[in-house]
Amino acid sequence: MNNADQGYLERRGQIEHYFDRTAAKTWERLTSTDPVGRIRATVRAGRDEMRATLMSWLPQDMTGMRLLDAGCGTGALALCAVERGAHVTAIDLSANLIQVAKNRYASLSPLAQGTSPSTNRGWVEFSSGDMLDPLLGEFDYVVGMDSLIHYDAPDLINGIKILSERTKRAILFTFPPRNPFLAFAHTMGQFFPRSDRSPTLAPVSQQKLRNALQKTIVTQGWAEGKTTRISRGFYTSQAWEWVRS
Ligand SMILES: C[S@@+](CC[C@H](N)C(=O)[O-])C[C@H]1O[C@@H](n2cnc3c(N)ncnc32)[C@H](O)[C@@H]1O
């Protein structure tokens, strides 16, 4: 194992600990319809807008298409893709969040779950583990909503490269834009108490990311697509689409 792998594994361990223990209840509530405070309400609104944006970049009809929801948390985006007929693999480091996702999926009607024969909905398989695991197989689409935001640029770029090798059509991911750094850092401060070895964010400039991706995945036939920044109160994140050219 080299130093880069070691750094990734350490970071991944911190993230897992944070989302599986410290913040699991916070995330369960944030991603529910239960009331939250004013600050978290802006984060919820921003995240809803981000999810809607990412979904708007995917085909309306995804019947039979394979989608990886990479770092799915409690599974909201996965369920949107199921509604469009996709076959979704949804994976997260946190076994607790995966259990919440499974419970939410199970609480849907058979029609909404896609298990009724009279529907053209897709299905989802939730599991806990690493989204970069090669055993997950190949996908038409990969979406990483706010799941790569805690990794430094080298791990983020390496993650995109690994995912791109298993993706046929497009990868949609988000990253913390370098500006406005302070607003974003403050945002996440709401979630990540200092007392915990919580995963801070690693803001990165889009140009720096672009330069790095040009040297890695552009040479493998990938091209830059849409990009947009969602800023809602205490939430700021940049979405980026990369497509096979
Ligand atoms: C900010 S939450 C976002 C969750 C979900 N995508 C959403 O938007 O609701 C980030 C999630 O990414 C997950 N994550 C981070 N690194 C991961 C990895 N290497 N493999 C799987 N999940 C990962 C975390 O466990 C956490 O649940």
The ligand as a Gaussian input file, in Angstrom:
#p B3LYP/6-31G(d) Opt

LIG

0 1
 C      -22.869000      14.747000       2.599000
 S      -23.435000      13.097000       2.563000
 C      -24.422000      13.067000       1.075000
 C      -25.290000      11.840000       0.995000
 C      -26.183000      11.757000      -0.255000
 N      -25.404000      11.676000      -1.469000
 C      -27.122000      12.930000      -0.295000
 O      -26.859000      13.861000      -1.059000
 O      -28.089000      12.932000       0.472000
 C      -21.938000      12.267000       2.016000
 C      -22.059000      10.770000       2.039000
 O      -20.995000      10.205000       1.278000
 C      -20.620000       9.005000       1.893000
 N      -19.266000       8.629000       1.437000
 C      -18.135000       9.350000       1.478000
 N      -17.113000       8.654000       0.963000
 C      -17.609000       7.465000       0.560000
 C      -17.033000       6.310000      -0.042000
 N      -15.727000       6.251000      -0.337000
 N      -17.846000       5.275000      -0.318000
 C      -19.173000       5.313000      -0.012000
 N      -19.761000       6.382000       0.582000
 C      -18.989000       7.447000       0.864000
 C      -20.706000       9.319000       3.376000
 O      -20.765000       8.155000       4.176000
 C      -21.957000      10.178000       3.430000
 O      -23.112000       9.432000       3.710000

